[in-house]
Amino acid sequence: NDLIECGLDNLEFTMEIEEFGVTETRELKTNGKNIPVTNANKKEYVKLLSQMKMTGSIRSQIKAFLDGFYDIIPRHLISIFTDTELELLISGLPTIDIDDLKANTEYHKYQFTSLQIQWFWRALRSFSQAERANFLQFVTGTSKVPLQGFSSLEGMNGVQKFQIHRDDRSTDRLPSAHTCFNQLDLPVYETYDKLRKMLLLSINECPEGFGLA
């Protein structure tokens, strides 16, 4: 959207941060206070702002945590694991109740009786516990099962049930996920075997890949 139309034509490459009741302005890049945000550089601004909010503004806290963590587990021992493997190592392999997940699923542009939905649940039941854990991590961002079951599954805005959305684009596409919304975009595959193959490929080879909602 155009910045002027949104009333955002007075931004610079800076960000206000409050620490212990004191507010200070930090530059997002060198000389940022003198660089206005325009339609041409707004993507760079959003990227730098996001990095500052998620890491830069709490860099000292992250460092303190990591220093303490590495005192317990040396860095060279932990660095061999991916974030997905580390979570499973710490939390253990979950027991995923497919019936509970199925009972707490919402469908968009699909029906419960749709052929692809029947194939999806058949495929999920055929998965090993490890593959089910990978699937849960793929669609929700974590392999942990809510203590109160999937009726208590949380998303970005609170309780958010698992959703399956119909993807009407090419059936050569892999399923994609929007982890903030516990959402799976499932193409209309022509056969069960293709659906199962593509789903497994997504959860095993693309555990960190997701679509942006």
Disulfide bonds with the S-S distance in Angstrom:
none
